[in-house]
Amino acid sequence: MSVMTASSNRKIRDAKDAFGTILLGVLVGLLLYLGLHGDAHAAMIDDARIKLLGNKVPLIGRDLNGTDLNGCSLEGRQVLSVSLEGVVSAEGETLSSLRLAKTVFHGQLQDGSSIGSQALVGASFSAILDDGGLLTLRVQDIKRDHADKANKKVRRYFVTYSDGSRDLPLCGENSEGQAISAIPVNGRWNLEEGVAGGGAHIDDPGSFTFACEGYAVAKCILAGYQPWRRVHVCTQGAGCVWSDLSDHLQACTRLLRADFCGNGQSHTEDGVWVNLYDGLGVRADADDWLMEAEWNADGAVCMQRSRLEGIVPACAEYLLAEECGLDEHFGAGTLLMSETDPGL
């Protein structure tokens, strides 16, 4: 009896070992399949909590960014950038260093102690205007919108400037009379229109942009194209690489403004709707609309039509192509695609 029991136990152990080996092999095979069998558009997003797939974004027209101060005494001047140097705390102390990581500022006081973004409430920044003048900006408050789950980590800054007699919100007010917030983003944009380099992002390590909500830069950040977001892109035969979405952000600003020619000139009107999507899965094509154009950071790659019916700018006529909009183009340099509402 004892011999039969030992033999049976050995058989059971052997069966378990064999099953474990088979299971391990299946798991390894599955991992290899997932890692190596992706197609040209396969991508893995490092933050799976993106909630904006397929959302439509209303266009904002000719303004690349909401830095038009709207103050009569300022005669329509615009803020080109904000300096990271010479920032003065609410207590009147000049910071020895300041840097922007995502939407959080990190700096040091003169004694070497570190401070974070919330310590910058009340701090003053020096902004550079498009006429070369300087303007002092003051941070009045910093908040996060926890209701916006996809962007709950994004800090919104409420910034003011003085017209000589009172403080006015940098980004203006909404229809309810509330100050519009701004999102800080590294670098600055060329706000010129119709010229080489117009609309381009400039990687200036000493400055940043207060991107007003409701305008192209902030809209694209909140649409999922945050330049600091890291994605792991895997292509069959080429392996996997880490990348950020800085070029997607720039392509998005071109797209939203219908800057087909990549020279800063907008070819749309306020209030026009557009469907935009990418090959990474940040935003999916959720509407059966008419193909408009493919985009990269320099403007349109090709186009089938303009979102303003019958109006194709002369500088973009050479971009017209019937095959524009094929999904495989995402593997050949296209970053975003746009579609227009067939009901318009």
C-alpha positions, 0 to 999 in steps of 0.5 A: 500500500505504501508503494502505491501511495508513493508512486501515486504521489510521484505521478501527481508531482510530475503532473503538476510540474508538467502543467507548470512548465506548460503554463509558464511556456504559454505566459512567455509566449504571450509576452513575446507576442505582445512585445514583438507582434504589434503593428506600425501603430501599436503604442503603450501609453504610460497613463491609462487614465486618459478619458478624452478619446474621440472628444471634439474640440471647438476651434478658437480661430486666429489666436494661437494663444490667449495672451491678448490682454484686451486692455485699452491702455496696452493698445492690443499688445501681446505677451510673448513669453514669461521669464523664469529669471528674476521671479520675486516671491510674495515676501519680496525675495528674489528666487535664486533659481526656478524651473518648470516641471510639467505644470509645477514650479520648483525653485530655491530661496536665497538661503538655499531652501526649496519651494514648490508651486504653492509658495508662488501664490503672490509671486511676481513674474516678468513678461516680455511683450511683442513690442519689446516692453516688459509687464509684471504678472502676479500669480493670485491663485493656483488650483487643480480641477479634480472634476476633470479626471483626465487632467486633475494633475494639471495646475491652473494658475490665475494670473493678473497684471496691473493697468496702472489703477487695478489688477486685471486677469491676464486671460480675461473673464468668462461669460460669468465674470470669472477669471480664466486660468492659464496653464504654464508650459515650457518654451514660447511660441512665435505669434507672427502670421503668414511668415516663415517660422510663424506659429512655431514653438521655440524651445527657450529654456529661460522662459515659459508660456502662460497658455490661457484656457480656451485657446489652442495651446491650452486646449491641446494640452487638455486634449491629451497632448501634454508635452511632458507625457511619455509614451512607449511606441513599438513598431514591428521590426524596429523595436520600441522607443520612448517619446514625448508628445511635444511634437503632437502638441505642436501639430495640434496647435496647427490643426486647431487653427487650420494653419495648413501652410505652417506659417502661423496663418489661420484659415478658419473661423471661431466656433467651427468644429473639428474631429482630431485623432492620432495613431497612438490612441490618445484620441480615437476617431469616433466620428464618421466625418469627412477627411480634412488633412494630415498634420505634423509639427510643421503644418499639414502633410496633405489634405483633401479639403478645407474646413471652410467649404470651398476655401483652400489657401493658395499656399496649400493647393499642392497638398491636395491628395485623394489618398490623404487620410490613410491609417498607414500614414501614421507610420510615415510621419503623420502625427494627427488627422482632422475631419470636418463635420459633413453637416456643415 
